[in-house]
């Protein structure tokens, strides 16, 4: 069994909270300083404290990696971490920007742990894409070679990949079927991903998206349902909106596998109808 690991999750989990060690504690209660707006004032640390914390976090990273491999009964693994120049940021500069609004919630040591993991050959940087893309590419390669795998993460986006999954948050194994993976993918195209600033169809959330797809029997019908909703919501600009949203949401199965709804049968048929209409208008 091959473990395919979301190394970014591992890096965040390895960085234990620092403020409790620095905060004033009286009778079991931790006191922190707040500014005039009631927000926590960041604690200051010395270079020596930073160095010790980084060493502690790195040891914790390696420890958690081994614990994870033991939990999923794997000896072999592939680990992906965030790289540089994710193409999504070029298409949509606001992509995931709402995750970085509060600097107090960011751990500046996580990028260092990523670099250490890469330098020690424990992880691979997902340059030009997202770690999720690299995870899916590896999963597809494993499937092609009939290699059993388990995807280790907490990211719901990865449920578009069929196979064994392991939630690093609740420490639980579960299986995503082919049918469930396809449905999850088209459900995301409908509802978007507000966490990452990706719009879907307005006023379509999880429940409504599921209801829209309930009567669909195969992937072609899922595509028809998605196109119908985008046309109703965005009018003449439906295709451009679907293209942008899809390129944000779609996870690559192989390098250069970008979202392309032009190959959908329903889109090809609509284009034929459009060209036919133009031809008749020209004849007149």
C-alpha positions, 0 to 999 in steps of 0.5 A: 500500500502506498500512502499519498500524503498532503504534506502541508497538513502535516507541516501545520499539525507539526507546529504546536501553538506557541502562545501558551508557553509565553502567556501569563498563567495564573490559577490555570488560566492563560492571560494574553494581551489585547489591543484597543479593538480586543484583538490579541497582540502577537507575542514577541520571541527571541531568535533563540526561542525561534530556533528552538521552536523550529527544531521542535517543530521539525522533530514533530514533523518527522514524528507525525509522519511516522505515526501517520504511516503506522496508522495507515499500515504503509511503508512507502509514501509520496508527499506533496507540499506547496510549491511556487507559481500555482497557475490558479493565481495567474487566472484569479489573483484573489484565489485563496486570499481570504485565508491570509487576512489575519497574520496572527493565524499564520504560522511563518515556520510552516514554509520552512518545514516545507523546505526542510522536507524537500531538502531531506527528500521527504516531500516534493514541491508542487511547482506550477500547480497545487499540492492537491494536483500532484496528489491526484496525479500520483493517485492516477499513476498508481491506479494505472499500475494497479498499486493500492494507495491511500490518500492522507489529508483533511481536504474535502477537494480530494474526494474527487479521487476514487479510492481509499482515503484517510482523514488526518483530522479524525484519524479515520479511513474511508472509501470514495467510489467512482460514482461518489468521486464524479458526483463530488466533482460536479457538485463543486462546479455548481457550488464553488468553493467560498473558502478559496474565493471561487464562485459557483452558481449564485445561491447554490450551496451543498444541499441545492447542488445535491438536489440538482444532481439527484436525477443524473444517471451518468457523467454526461447528464451531470455536465448537462445539469451544470451547463443548464444552471450556469446558463440560467445564472450567467446568461451569455457569459455562462461559458466564461464563468464556468471555464474560470470556476472549473480551472480553479476547482479541477484537479489534474489527472496528469501534467497539462490536464486543464479544465476544458468544458469544450469537450463536453457533448452538451457544449459541443451541441450548443456550439453547433446550434449557435453556428447553425443559427449564425449561418442562417442569419447570414443567408438572410 
